Amino acid sequence: MTALDPKSWANASITHRWPEIARRIFSENKLTPAIMDRIEVLIADIPNAPIREICDPGAPDEVVWNQSLPPYLGKNWLEVPWFFAEHYFYRRVIEAIGYFQPGDGCKLDPFLFQKQHGLELSRAAIRDLAQRVAGWMHPGGDRESLIRLLYLDLWGNQADLSMWPADGASKPGHADLDQAREFLLADQAADVADYLLQQQTTEIFENLRGLRVDFVIDNAGFELVSDLVLADYLLSTGIAAQVRFHVKPHPTYVSDAMIKDVRATLDFFRADADLQVNALGSRLAGFWEQDQLQVRKNFFWTSPLPGWEMPIPLREELSAADLVISKGDANYRRLLGDLNWPCFTLFSEILDYFPIPAVALRTVKAEIICGLKPGQAEQVTAQDPGWMVNGRWGVVQFARPLTTDR
């Protein structure tokens, strides 16, 4: 999918939203004149300048990035696939900052203010969530609590700072989980819960290593909070013996989480005066110290590559898990190769290439989707014409590839 259609969300994102994101970097950071000049050049390039190579000598991903560029070199930003253009834009931001170069921009997160501000604004919601979930904890867990936590984790994906700044007034939201179910386009949360609990029972019966659940993480802020709450539940109840978070290796998509953002969120929990939030942070810090909560970064997650071009080492790493939870819109689009599949195509059919069972928790923010019932897209369009991009609607979709015996 390209952005050539002037009425498309992709076109609006490239021509309007991305320059605004780049300009916010000026007001939220103390930058040198040289860095500011490079960002101004980037803004001026959008959308008509030709795609060029990444100029970031010695950066760990420069060679791989430039190997993927030949099909797009010389085309403008509207002519290349949107998924590629998005990742290219944020990689150009990192290049302009000098994130991988010695100097004032080295390791500078240009989106740090938004991340911190978003977390602080979520304090009341975090306390409410910690209080609610505290009553659900007991050995072995239970099906209904696990389903509720999957829903909570799904709707945490509405906290996306690339679309709505931390203090923006136009964010989507649902008053409670019962209301939110009306906005579920596909719901296999019960299947996911049954699978995990069945696998847990098998592991206990056969005295094996215990389950490992991997999360492909999306946003920092309240979404990461909801990821951590689900991870805490899986570990504290014994449903999983290990949880592994896969995060971004550099700042991208404004609020996408890095290792440092996970650490900062745990510190935020442990500094809170609320006893339940503090206890949550202490438990998670303990799981991290005991290697039950692991956090890994990989440059595949900031590349423009589709899921089926995942590097073999990462594929082998994920294959050791019992379930992968894919969070958010961009990760969902990667799983689908950002292709315009017929909307009734089954999620499990597309993900037959994926090495292990996977669940996508995604609020819909781009014009790509699968797994809908015949006529459902037309029905939702009549109810909410902007449903594919406004973040109000979501999916919980589960795939168990035919090639796995799990």
N, C-alpha and C positions, 0 to 999 in steps of 0.2 A: 504494500500500500504506500503510495506517495502522497504528497501534499499539494498536488497540482489543482485539485478542486478547490476553488476559493471559498466554498461553503462548508468545507470539511473542518473538523476539529484539529486535524493535523496541520492544515494551513494556518488556522488561527494561532495554534501553539507556536509555530515557527516564526510567523511574521509579527506577532504581538507579545505572546507570553514569554518567550525566551529572551528577547531584548529587555523586557521588564525585570526578569530574574537577574540578568547581568548587571543592570543599573542598580539594583538593590545591593549588590556587592559593594558599590562605592559608599553607600550610606552606612553600611553595617560593619565596615572594616577600615582600619588605618593602613592605607596602601601607599607605596612609593609612586612617584610620577611615572616611572618606567612600567610598573604593573598596570597602572590606570590607562596608560597609552595602549598597552596590548589588549586590554579589555575593550577599549573604544574601537580598536581595529576589528575585534571579533564582532561587536555590535554592528559595525558598518558592513561587515561581510554578509550579514543575514538580511534577505534570503538569496540575493542574486549573485554573490561572488562564487567562483568555482571552488569545489571541494579540493583541498590540497593535502599533502602528507602532514603527519604530526611531526613537528620540529621540537623534539625534547630529548637532546642527546643523553644517552646513558639511562634513560628512564626504563624501568623493568618491563614495560609493555610496549615500548616504541616500535620494536621490530615486528611484533605480532600485529599491532594496529596497522602499520604500513603495508604489511603483507595482504591485509584484507581490503585495501583501498583501491587497487587498480580498476575494478569495475565502475567506480564512482568518480574517479579523478576527472576534473574538468566540467562535471555537471554541477548545477547549482543546488541549493539546499531543498528546493521544492521538487526536484527531479529524482532524487534518490529515495530509497525506502525510508519511511518515517522512523522506524525502529533504529535503523542505522543513523539517521540524522540526529535523533535524540542523544544517543550515546556519543556521537561525534561532537555535538555541542558541549556536553559536559566535559569531555576529554580536552576540548579546546580551552575551556575555562581553566582546567588544571594546568595546561601548557602556559596560558597567559599569566597565571599566578606564579608559576615557577615552582610548583609543589615538589617536583623531583630534582630541583636544581639547588645548588648552594646559594644562599642569599636571603633576602628579607621574606620571600614567599615560601621558603622551604617548609613543608609540612603545615602550611597555613590552611586551615579549613575556612573557606570563604562563607560557609553557611552556618558557622558555629553559633552566631547570635540567634538565628531562627530556631535552631535545635534547642538551645538553652531556654529561650523564651517560651517555646512551645511546651517544654517539660514543666516549667514553672506555672504556666497557665492551666496545666492539667492537674495541679496538686489536689484539688477537691475531688476530681474524678478518680484519681489514683487512690485516695483514701477510701472513697466509697467502694471501689472495686476490691480493695484489700479486705475491707470489712465483710463484704458479701461472700468472697471466696473462702474466708477463714472458716465459715460454718460448713463448708463442703469437704473438708479434709478428714479422711479416715483411711486406715490401711486398706489397700486394694482398690480404692476409688469406687465410683459407681457410674453407671451408664448415663443417667440424667445429668449429673454434674459435669461429666466429660462433654456431653452434647452442648450444654449451656456455655462451657468454656470455649468450645470451637466457635460458637456464634459470637461470643464476646471478642475472640481473636479476629474473626472475620471483620466485624464492624470497626475494630480498631484501625483497619486499613483506610477508613475515611479521613484519618489524620495525616494528610499528605501535603507537606509544605511547598512542593513544587507547583501545586494547584491553588492552595489557599494559604497565604502567610499566617503565621502563628496567631496574630491578632485580627485576622480577617473575620468579617461578620457573615460571610456567605457560605460557610462550610455546611455540608449536608450532615444530617444526624437523625437518630431515631430515639424517641422518648424511652422505650423499653424494648426488651427482647421479643415480647409478644407482638408489639407493633412492627418491629423489624422483620418478622417472619413474612409479613405481607410483601416485602420487597426482595424476597429470595426467589431468584429465577430458577435455580436448581439447588436442591437440598439433599445431600447425601451424608449429613453429619451423623445420623444414626448408624449408617454403614461403617463410617470411620471408627466410631466408638466401639461398635461390635467387633470390628477387626482387631483393634488394639487390645480389648479385653480378652478376646479369644487367644491372641498371640501371647498375652501375659500368662494366661492359664497354661498354655502349652509349655512356655519357658519354665514355669514353676514345676510342672509335672515331670518334665524331662531333665530338670536340674541343669539348664544351660546358662549362658552368660547373662541373661536378662535382655530386655528390649533396648534398642537404640532408636531414638527418634531424631531426625535431622530437620531443622528449619532452614529454608532459604529466606533470609530476613529481608524485609523491605525498609520501612521507615523507622527512624529514631523517634523519640517523643512518646506520645501515648500509645502508638501502635507497638513499639518495642516493649512498653510496659505490659501490654496485653500478651505479647509473646512470652515475656518472662513469667507472667502469672500462670500461663498454661504450662510452661516448662517446669515451674515450681510444683504445680499440681501433679504432673506426670512423675516427677522424681520423689516428691514427698509421700505420695500414696503408694509408690512402688510399682506403678504401671510400667514405668521405664527405669532402667538402671543407668542410662546415660542419655543426655540430650546434647546435640551438637548444633551450634548456630553457624551458618555460612553467611558472611557479611562482605561488604564492599572493601576493596583495598585502598580507595581514595575517595574524597568527597564527590558525590554525584547526585543528580536528581534532587538537589537541595537537602532533603532530609534523610536520604538513605543512610542506614546505620553502618558504622565501622566498629572495630574492636574497641576503640577509645570511647565510643558512644555507649557501648554496653557497660563498660567500667563506670562511666560517669553516671549512668542510670542507677547502678547498684549503690554508688556513693550517695546519690540523691535519696534513695530509699533509706539508707542507714542514718542519714542526717535528719530525717523527718521526725518530728515530735510524736506523730501518731504511732501507737504501739504496734498495730498490725502492719503498717508500711515498714516500720523499722525491723520487725521480725521477718518480713518477706525478704528484705535486703540481706539480713544476716543469714537466712537459710540459703539464699542463692549464692552469696559469697562463699559459704561453706561448701556448697556443691562444686563451685569453681575450684576451690583449693583442693578438693578431693578428686578432681578430674572427672566428676560426673556431669558438670556443665562445661562444655568446651566451645571455643569460639575460633573459627578459621576464616581466613580471607583467601580469595582467589580472583585473579584478573579476568577469568571467564565472566564473572558477574558484572563487569563493567565493559565488556566487549559487545559488539553488535551481532554476535553469532547466535543462531537458533539453538534450541536445546539438543537437537540431534548431532550438532557439531561439538558437543562437550569434549574437552580433552580426556584422553584415556585415563590418566591418573585421577582426575576428579570423578570420572564415572566409576572407577574402581572404589574410590573412597565412599561415594554414596551407596554403592552396592552392598556395603557392609552394614548399612542401616536396615531397620525393619519397616520404616515409613519415612517419607519425605513430605514435609508440610511446606508448600510453596506459597509465599505471602505476596499479595499485592498485584497490581496491574501489569507492571513491566515484566515481572517474573512469569506471569500467566502468558503474556504475549510471547515471551521467549519460548515457553513450552510449546506454543502453537506455531512457532516460526514467524509470528506476526503476519500470518497469511489469512486471507478472507475465506475461511472455511464456510461451507453452508452451515447456517446457524443450528441446524438439527443434527450435525455430525456429532457422534458420541465422543466425549472427552477421552474415554478409555481407548477408542479406536486410534485417535491421534497419538496418544501416549504409549502405544505399544512398543515404541523404541526405548522407553524409559526403563532403567534396569530394575527398579523395585516399585512397590505400591506407592502412590503419591496422591496427595489431596491438595487441591488449590483452594485457598481462601482469598477471594478477590472481590473488592467492590469495583464496579465497572466504570472505567474512566477513559476508554478508547473504543473505537468502532470495530472491534473484533470480538467474537464470542462463539461458543459452540455449546452443544448439549441441551438446546432448547427443544420444547415440544412443537410439533407442527402448529402453526398459527399463533404461537406464543409471542413472537417478536412483533407481529402486527397488533396484537391485543395490547401489549405494553406501550407500543408507540402511540396508540390512540389515547392511552391514559397519561403518558408522560413522554412527549416528543424528544426530550433531551436525555432519555434514560441511558444511552450508551456512553455518555461522557460526564454526567453530573455527579457521579459517586453515590447516588441514593440507592442503587440496586446492587445486589451481590449474588455470588454463587459459592456453594460448597460442593466441589466436584471431586470424585474419587475414581482412581484408575488402578486396577490390578492387572498388570501386563500378563499376557498368556504365557510368556517365557519364564515366569517366576513360579516357584512352588509355594511361596508365602501365602 
